[in-house]
């Protein structure tokens, strides 16, 4: 089973980007500052991992950004 670590970042204007690591390798060329649906589709296509709906995430605010972390170990 692959080890996947996903950090989803919501900016102050409700745009999103993600930092995704699969088995220690960073997934590059994910879109940045897009809506959640676009980000979710890109992560599924490029990393093969489906992130949950936005309502299922728990975000922590740090300054102007909010962060949610997902791990699949």
N, C-alpha and C positions, 0 to 999 in steps of 0.2 A: 504494500500500500504506500502511496506517495505521501510525503509530509508536505503539507501546504500551510503557509502562514499568509494571511491577508490582512492588511491594514487599509480600511476605507476612511477617506478624509472628506468631510463635508465643509466647504468653505462658507464664509458669511453670506454669500449670495445664493446659497443652496445649489452650488455646482459641486461635482464630485470628482475625485481621482483615487487611485488605489496603488498600493505597493504590494506586490505579490511575489512570494518566494516559493518555488516548488522544488523539493529535494535539494535545497541549498542554492538553487539557480534563480536569479532575479528574472522575472518575466518583463521584457522590455516592450516598448511601443504600445503600451495601453493608452487610451485617450485620457486627456486631462481636462478638467473643468467642463464636464459634460453633465447631462442629466443622468439620474440613477439607472434608468432603463438601458441607455447606451453603454454605460460602464458595465452593467451586469452581463449584457450580451457579449461585450469584448472579452471579459474575464472567462466566460464559458468557452468562447471560441479559441482563445490563445492559451489558456491554462487548463482547460478541461474541467473546471470546477464551477459549480453553480452556487452563487452566493444567495442567501435568503432574501426575502422581501425586506424592504426598508423598515417596515413596521416591526419586524422581528429583531432588529439590531438595537443595541444599547450604546449610545454615543456618550463620550466624555468630552466636555468642553475644555479647551486650553487656548485662551486668547480668542482670536477671531475664528478659530477652526474647531471642529468636533471630530473625534476619532472613534472608530469601532474596530475591534480586533476579532479575527476568526482564526482558529487553528484546527487542523485536521490531522492529528497525530494518532 
